[in-house]
Amino acid sequence: MTDVENLEKIIDDIFGVKKTIKNKLNTNKCIEPLNKTSLNLFAFNFTNRLNRLSEKFKGDWNAVGEICEKIKNIGEARNSQWAGPYSELVALDFYSQFSEFFNISYINILPISNHLNSIAAKNGQKEIIDIDLCLHFKHDLIYTDVKSFNCVHLLIFDQIFESVENFALERLGKNVLIGVDNLSSIDYIDVKNHLGGEIRRIERKLKNAVAENRRFEHYVSDSGIVFNFKIEYSQFLSTVKEYSPFAQAEAYKYKFLDYGNKLVDNEYSVITMVRNPWFNTETVDFGNFNNMFYRSLSRRTFMELLKNNESVSDYSRSYRSAEPDCESITVSEISRNLAGIIFIDDNSPSAREQKDLYSAYFYLNPNYANKQPLTIRKVEKYFHNKFESQIKDFDDFKYDNY
């Protein structure tokens, strides 16, 4: 049974839904462990998560259909592209642990006509805003879209390395491994907006290096970033990594500008970021690293970007400033329209009990403009049960807003 066929069976066994994935030979780092005969914690936690979701949404066939489609998407994904649909399942399971206190709806399709002052409407979006989850608190709705916290530069390099390694094996008969040093403080905007256009040039340099049996290759991008590549002609590869949570927060401070089209104008809008160590090796929860990184990144998003009145289209290609029917949107507007950020670390590869499965960090924006800003007092009461130990930090920056 292939990894894909095994995943199809899992969907059928747990949800009673038959899904067909065309490429039966596809695999990735998520579905491969599910098909091992030996027990492993990732597979244990993955199937337990699906069983909980099946029980939680039993009878809600729209939600069950969406969940099964996401699992199918995981099986269709190449490389780390499984991170997106997988993250939605993680977030849904995390919030469901507390749903004795509030209801959850999944998926939420909002007509633009009801949100004419939203960033999406100002950016020329005509029909709907598609948001993953809504938490129905007693007096408030919290809309949250789920994003995988993967590394944009690692996604690009995964694509390059796969191409070069296949070239080396098929054309040169060589088994090689390729890595790159020191990526954690590289500016998110530089990588996202520029590096993608240089993929072919980097591939050519690395292929030439492999053909000449070189072990090192340097590349300077158009924006001046220096990349140091290592090439190993064996099964072992080591690269140099230097970690600073504050340098990393500086590098990623514009990341949340990309999600303006997921923010509504008359209810609370929160972005949920999911990290798994298999699709994000940049954050390493050692010595409280993640806590410091997430908090610093949130403060930069809520406070530093609040003071930036430049056009957001200068920082993100998600905005269409050149079109006459689109209002000019500033960086500050995105900051003011984001009510909070929730980071969820998924510990599936290592957790032995459900209480240790997630580590969550809640950060609320004291400068939210559309309603009275969310506060710890207003939100935390909905997250008190036997799983509350998963919440590692909760801050509304009440005394840290400067």
Disulfide bonds with the S-S distance in Angstrom:
none
